[in-house]
Amino acid sequence: MFIKLLAFSIFISVNIYAEKISYNGYRLIRITPTTENHIQLLDSWEDNPNFDVWNRIKTVGEIVDVVLSPSAFEKYEPLFKLANLKYTILNENIQNILDAEESSMRRNAQNRNIVGKYSRYPEIVNFINNIVFDNPDIASSYSAGNAKTYENRELKVLVLKTSTSVKSVWLDCGIHAREWVSVATCVYFIDRLIKDFRNGDQMATNLLGYYEFHILPIVNPDGYEYSHSTSRLWRKNRRPNSGSSCVGTDLNRNYGYQWMVAGASNNPCSDTFAGPSADSEVETKAVEKAINDKLGNWDAFITIHSYGNFWMVPWGWGKPQIPDYNDLYAISKIGADALKSVYGTKYSIGSPANLLYAAAGGSFDWTYGIAKIKYSIALELRPGQGEADYTFGFVLPEDRVPSVGEETYIGLKTMIDAIRNLK
């Protein structure tokens, strides 16, 4: 086992940095819409593949961060001026932060322990396999949906449970390819929960005594690998679209509940392309099958994204308040307060449609609306607006991973235990 792992690590360290698309000269700009016409204009541009919105378009007075290539900046700058749409340049060349991220990863490449790192898909599969091998009393794994992605990768789910586990909790990460800190946080959660359980931590013991955890660290392995090997800011999966040269579907717009109602695109070139139909993607179907296979047994569904520091409850598709809103808000506050106690990181609580923007076809709307999992929760991890790291956006430096993992683990563990105590 050790020899195989060592050889694998050497292979990864040699091959982890394939030639990538350069973002040299790409600017990160901050736009401040001051009229409804500005919002409509931004909405009309959002589908354009050369207008990469990092934090979505909300309402008048709310900032919108956008990445533009040199040619795109030449195109849009006159339009900004014509519309009197104010903007500032936050970063003249985002390749600099990508280079810094890559440099930090190179320095850590020889470290075989992937916890606290931005690891590749094969490393994470190997990590899960080793956990199952080393912890046969509590760990097992399966392939969600017994299916393979377009590029022939499996969706590897780790199960952690004891002989007394009666109910289930689902945790997934990495539905959007470029959100690397999400994937790293799932890995951290796995490692820490096992260590706490082995060390006799009371809360971890109680949790594994009652719940079986199903943890899928990478919902979108094809897109995730592509974001490592080729295009750092890739978001969608990698399945080609019929009749278009543009590749990929936004998996968090593809779930078959209120599909295409809001915040999703029918343009295959858009980052928010919802797919040719609801539930069209292998990854979507695989997660739905895994949930349906234990329907009625789930106490919580948690999906982790980045970025913005948001602790969210349904709905994503629109602003109507769910019947269980007060219960979900209260349980979320317990988690967010516990997270804040670690490093002081503040999270806003509420629904995506009210905190951010309406976006239909999301996984936690489906689990709440169709699978009837009451405690369906979505997190947007660091960095949050007002923090020193905010302009890193999706390219959060790797050395922040352990801190993000720790605070998120404490927050989620505390929230899940509060759900358990409701029984």
Solvent accessible surface area in square Angstrom, and as a share of the most:
residue,aa,sasa,rsa
1,M,102,0.46
2,F,117,0.49
3,I,138,0.70
4,K,156,0.66
5,L,43,0.21
6,L,63,0.31
7,A,58,0.45
8,F,51,0.21
9,S,15,0.09
10,I,92,0.46
11,F,120,0.50
12,I,12,0.06
13,S,22,0.14
14,V,111,0.64
15,N,71,0.36
16,I,12,0.06
17,Y,35,0.13
18,A,50,0.39
19,E,164,0.74
20,K,57,0.24
21,I,81,0.41
22,S,66,0.43
23,Y,17,0.06
24,N,97,0.50
25,G,23,0.22
26,Y,54,0.20
27,R,57,0.21
28,L,2,0.01
29,I,0,0.00
30,R,52,0.19
31,I,0,0.00
32,T,46,0.27
33,P,0,0.00
34,T,69,0.40
35,T,62,0.36
36,E,107,0.48
37,N,111,0.57
38,H,12,0.05
39,I,17,0.09
40,Q,113,0.50
41,L,53,0.26
42,L,0,0.00
43,D,73,0.38
44,S,70,0.45
45,W,23,0.08
46,E,40,0.18
47,D,48,0.25
48,N,44,0.23
49,P,94,0.59
50,N,55,0.28
51,F,4,0.01
52,D,22,0.11
53,V,2,0.01
54,W,9,0.03
55,N,20,0.10
56,R,14,0.05
57,I,14,0.07
58,K,40,0.17
59,T,69,0.40
60,V,58,0.33
61,G,48,0.46
62,E,69,0.31
63,I,26,0.13
64,V,0,0.00
65,D,4,0.02
66,V,0,0.00
67,V,5,0.03
68,L,0,0.00
69,S,20,0.13
70,P,57,0.36
71,S,82,0.53
72,A,1,0.01
73,F,16,0.07
74,E,130,0.58
75,K,104,0.44
76,Y,0,0.00
77,E,44,0.20
78,P,74,0.47
79,L,63,0.31
80,F,0,0.00
81,K,140,0.59
82,L,153,0.76
83,A,33,0.26
84,N,110,0.56
85,L,5,0.03
86,K,133,0.56
87,Y,54,0.20
88,T,82,0.48
89,I,63,0.32
90,L,56,0.28
91,N,31,0.16
92,E,106,0.48
93,N,34,0.17
94,I,0,0.00
95,Q,33,0.15
96,N,91,0.47
97,I,24,0.12
98,L,15,0.07
99,D,73,0.38
100,A,62,0.48
101,E,8,0.04
102,E,42,0.19
103,S,46,0.30
104,S,15,0.09
105,M,9,0.04
106,R,133,0.49
107,R,174,0.64
108,N,55,0.28
109,A,19,0.15
110,Q,135,0.60
111,N,80,0.41
112,R,99,0.36
113,N,83,0.43
114,I,13,0.07
115,V,28,0.16
116,G,11,0.10
117,K,20,0.08
118,Y,4,0.02
119,S,5,0.03
120,R,22,0.08
121,Y,26,0.10
122,P,47,0.30
123,E,20,0.09
124,I,4,0.02
125,V,25,0.15
126,N,33,0.17
127,F,27,0.11
128,I,1,0.00
129,N,63,0.32
130,N,21,0.11
131,I,17,0.09
132,V,42,0.24
133,F,128,0.53
134,D,96,0.49
135,N,17,0.09
136,P,107,0.67
137,D,95,0.49
138,I,9,0.05
139,A,8,0.06
140,S,49,0.32
141,S,39,0.25
142,Y,72,0.27
143,S,25,0.16
144,A,0,0.00
145,G,21,0.20
146,N,131,0.67
147,A,33,0.26
148,K,106,0.45
149,T,7,0.04
150,Y,128,0.49
151,E,73,0.33
152,N,105,0.54
153,R,56,0.20
154,E,42,0.19
155,L,1,0.01
156,K,31,0.13
157,V,0,0.00
158,L,0,0.00
159,V,9,0.05
160,L,0,0.00
161,K,86,0.37
162,T,28,0.16
163,S,120,0.77
164,T,86,0.50
165,S,21,0.13
166,V,90,0.52
167,K,46,0.20
168,S,0,0.00
169,V,0,0.00
170,W,0,0.00
171,L,3,0.01
172,D,3,0.02
173,C,0,0.00
174,G,1,0.01
175,I,3,0.02
176,H,6,0.03
177,A,0,0.00
178,R,0,0.00
179,E,5,0.02
180,W,6,0.02
181,V,4,0.02
182,S,0,0.00
183,V,1,0.01
184,A,3,0.03
185,T,2,0.01
186,C,0,0.00
187,V,3,0.02
188,Y,29,0.11
189,F,3,0.01
190,I,0,0.00
191,D,26,0.13
192,R,60,0.22
193,L,0,0.00
194,I,15,0.08
195,K,106,0.45
196,D,18,0.09
197,F,41,0.17
198,R,111,0.41
199,N,127,0.65
200,G,51,0.49
201,D,49,0.25
202,Q,120,0.53
203,M,56,0.25
204,A,0,0.00
205,T,53,0.31
206,N,47,0.24
207,L,0,0.00
208,L,0,0.00
209,G,27,0.26
210,Y,53,0.20
211,Y,0,0.00
212,E,20,0.09
213,F,1,0.00
214,H,9,0.04
215,I,0,0.00
216,L,1,0.01
217,P,2,0.01
218,I,7,0.04
219,V,2,0.01
220,N,0,0.00
221,P,0,0.00
222,D,1,0.00
223,G,0,0.00
224,Y,1,0.00
225,E,15,0.07
226,Y,48,0.18
227,S,0,0.00
228,H,4,0.02
229,S,27,0.18
230,T,38,0.22
231,S,10,0.06
232,R,6,0.02
233,L,11,0.05
234,W,49,0.17
235,R,11,0.04
236,K,5,0.02
237,N,2,0.01
238,R,41,0.15
239,R,70,0.26
240,P,58,0.37
241,N,11,0.06
242,S,119,0.77
243,G,91,0.88
244,S,37,0.24
245,S,112,0.72
246,C,33,0.20
247,V,36,0.20
248,G,0,0.00
249,T,1,0.01
250,D,0,0.00
251,L,1,0.01
252,N,24,0.12
253,R,5,0.02
254,N,0,0.00
255,Y,3,0.01
256,G,27,0.26
257,Y,42,0.16
258,Q,65,0.29
259,W,76,0.27
260,M,62,0.28
261,V,78,0.45
262,A,29,0.22
263,G,40,0.39
264,A,25,0.19
265,S,5,0.03
266,N,117,0.60
267,N,47,0.24
268,P,33,0.21
269,C,39,0.23
270,S,1,0.01
271,D,41,0.21
272,T,7,0.04
273,F,10,0.04
274,A,0,0.00
275,G,4,0.04
276,P,89,0.56
277,S,54,0.35
278,A,38,0.30
279,D,38,0.20
280,S,24,0.15
281,E,1,0.00
282,V,50,0.29
283,E,5,0.02
284,T,1,0.00
285,K,109,0.46
286,A,2,0.02
287,V,1,0.00
288,E,16,0.07
289,K,89,0.38
290,A,5,0.04
291,I,0,0.00
292,N,73,0.37
293,D,96,0.50
294,K,58,0.25
295,L,101,0.50
296,G,68,0.66
297,N,37,0.19
298,W,17,0.06
299,D,11,0.06
300,A,0,0.00
301,F,0,0.00
302,I,1,0.00
303,T,2,0.01
304,I,0,0.00
305,H,9,0.04
306,S,4,0.03
307,Y,20,0.08
308,G,9,0.09
309,N,9,0.04
310,F,35,0.15
311,W,0,0.00
312,M,9,0.04
313,V,0,0.00
314,P,1,0.01
315,W,25,0.09
316,G,4,0.03
317,W,49,0.17
318,G,10,0.10
319,K,137,0.58
320,P,77,0.48
321,Q,124,0.55
322,I,5,0.02
323,P,124,0.78
324,D,40,0.21
325,Y,41,0.15
326,N,117,0.60
327,D,68,0.35
328,L,0,0.00
329,Y,79,0.30
330,A,55,0.43
331,I,9,0.04
332,S,0,0.00
333,K,95,0.40
334,I,75,0.38
335,G,0,0.00
336,A,6,0.05
337,D,69,0.36
338,A,17,0.13
339,L,0,0.00
340,K,88,0.37
341,S,89,0.57
342,V,43,0.25
343,Y,116,0.44
344,G,42,0.41
345,T,10,0.06
346,K,139,0.59
347,Y,24,0.09
348,S,52,0.33
349,I,28,0.14
350,G,4,0.03
351,S,5,0.04
352,P,13,0.08
353,A,5,0.04
354,N,92,0.47
355,L,50,0.25
356,L,19,0.10
357,Y,48,0.18
358,A,33,0.26
359,A,12,0.09
360,A,0,0.00
361,G,0,0.00
362,G,6,0.06
363,S,2,0.01
364,F,13,0.05
365,D,1,0.00
366,W,13,0.04
367,T,0,0.00
368,Y,22,0.08
369,G,8,0.08
370,I,84,0.43
371,A,7,0.05
372,K,153,0.65
373,I,4,0.02
374,K,71,0.30
375,Y,20,0.07
376,S,0,0.00
377,I,0,0.00
378,A,4,0.03
379,L,0,0.00
380,E,20,0.09
381,L,0,0.00
382,R,32,0.12
383,P,0,0.00
384,G,2,0.02
385,Q,107,0.48
386,G,78,0.75
387,E,56,0.25
388,A,107,0.83
389,D,20,0.10
390,Y,18,0.07
391,T,56,0.32
392,F,48,0.20
393,G,1,0.01
394,F,10,0.04
395,V,1,0.01
396,L,1,0.01
397,P,22,0.14
398,E,3,0.01
399,D,101,0.52
400,R,68,0.25
401,V,0,0.00
402,P,61,0.38
403,S,31,0.20
404,V,0,0.00
405,G,1,0.01
406,E,48,0.21
407,E,0,0.00
408,T,0,0.00
409,Y,0,0.00
410,I,37,0.19
411,G,0,0.00
412,L,1,0.00
413,K,13,0.06
414,T,32,0.19
415,M,0,0.00
416,I,1,0.01
417,D,14,0.07
418,A,16,0.12
419,I,2,0.01
420,R,52,0.19
421,N,95,0.49
422,L,110,0.55
423,K,138,0.59
